[in-house]
């Protein structure tokens, strides 16, 4: 009974949940992952699979909150990449520019144009939040190599983004 009700609710609202997530994160793959997370939370919520539960309102609220949290955390991880003291642009000027330039798409494009090695080290450090030691084990390289690759990758990304800002 619970399983069938859950399947019916999922079929009824999966489009709405996906569209809410996608409208916030502006990326189909992330929206799909977030949609799955919403329905996983629903399944784990004891009272969700009762007929008296306000399914649509709950799903909309959870979809929105998870998407906003994802976007906020993603932006924070991107902003952690940069050592603003060593560049001409101030932190507030850079953050303001990011807001104006549709930051998620802008930075995703810049990252996608980088080499696999650069993307790997940046994503393991700032998206997976791994330590230098954990990254060295994951990639099978020395910890010092991780630090130097990370430093070079951050500089490349910053230069790429500054070039994009200047062109616009």
N, C-alpha and C positions, 0 to 999 in steps of 0.2 A: 504494500500500500504506500509506504513512505517513498520507496524507490520510484514507483510509477508517478506519484504526485510531483516528485522532484524532476523527473524527465519531462513531464508536461509543462511545468513552470519554466524549465530551461528552454524548451522549444519555443514557448510563447514569448519569452523576454530576451533571448540571446541576441537578437538584432538590436534591440534598444540598448542593452549593456555594451555591446561592441561599439555602437555609434557614439555613445557618451564617452567611452574611453578614447576612441579615435579622435573625437573633436577636441579633446584636451591634449593628448600627447602627440597628435599629428603624425602618427607612424603606425601602419597597419600591423606590423609584427608585434610591436609593443602593446597595441590595443588588444590584439588577440591573446597575448600572454596575460594581460590584466583582466580580460574577460574570464579567462579560465580561473584566475585567482578569485574573482568575485564569486563564481559558482562554487569553488572549493570552500570559501568562507560560508556560503549559504548551506552547503551540505553539512558542514561542521557545526552550524548553529542549530541547537536542539529544537527550538520552536519554529524554525523555518518551514518545515514540512507539515504544517497544520493548516487546515482550511481557513482558520480565523486570522492567520498572519497576513500583514500587509506586504505582500511580495514585491509588487512593483515599486512602491515607495522605498522599501529597504534596498532593493537592487540598484535603484537610481542613486540613492545616497552613498552606498558602498562603492559603486562604480566611480562616482565623482571623487570621493575621498581618496580611493586608491590611486586614481589617475593623477590627482593633484599632488599627492605624496610622491609618486614616482617622478613627476616632472620636477618637483622641488629638489628631491634627492639627486636627480640627474644633473640639474643645474649646479647644485653645490659641488658635486664631484668634478664637474668641468671647471668651476671657478677655483677649486683647490689646486688645479694643475699649474696655475701661474704664480710666479713670484713677482708681484707687481712692483716691488722696489727696484728691480733691475731693468725696468722698461720705462719708456717715456710716458705712456698713458697711465693715469692714476687708476686705482681700483674703481672708484665711483664712476669715472668717465667710461671705463671699460664695461662695467656692469650695465650702465645706462645704454651703451651702444648695443650690448647683447640683447637687452629687452627690445630695442627698436628693430633689430635685425632678425627677428624670429629665431631666437637663439638655438633652439633644438635642431631645426633643419640646417641652419648655418654651420653649426659645429659638427653635426653628423656628416655633412658634405665634406668639410675640411678633413675630418678623421678618415673618411672613406678614400680620400686621395692620398693618404699616407701609406707607407709600406706596411706589410703585414707585421714585421718585427716591431715597428713603432707602435702600431695599433695594439699589438698584444701587450707590450709592457705598460702602455698607458691604461688600457682597460683593466688589466690585472691589478694595477696599483689604485686606480681611482674609481673604478666601477665595482670590482670585486673586493676592494679594500684589503688586499693582501699586503703583508709585510715584504721587505726586500728578501728575507730568508725564504718565505713561502713562494715568492715569484721565482727565485733562483732554483728551487726544487721543482716547481711546475715546468719551467722552461729548460731545466737541465744545464744551467750556466752558472758561473761564479757570481757571488753577491756583488762584487765590485763591478762586474759587467752589467748587472741589473741597474746599479746606480748610474753608471755612465750612459747606458742606453736610455734610461728614463730622463736624464738631464738633457741629452741631445734631442730626444723625442719631444719634450716640452718646448724646447727652443724652436724646433721646426714647426710645431703646431702654432705657437705664438706668432712666429713670423708669417705663417700662412694666413692666420686670422687677421693680423695687422694689415697685410697686403689686401685682403678682401675688404676690410673696413675702408681703406684708402680709395679703393676702386669705386665704392658706392656713394 
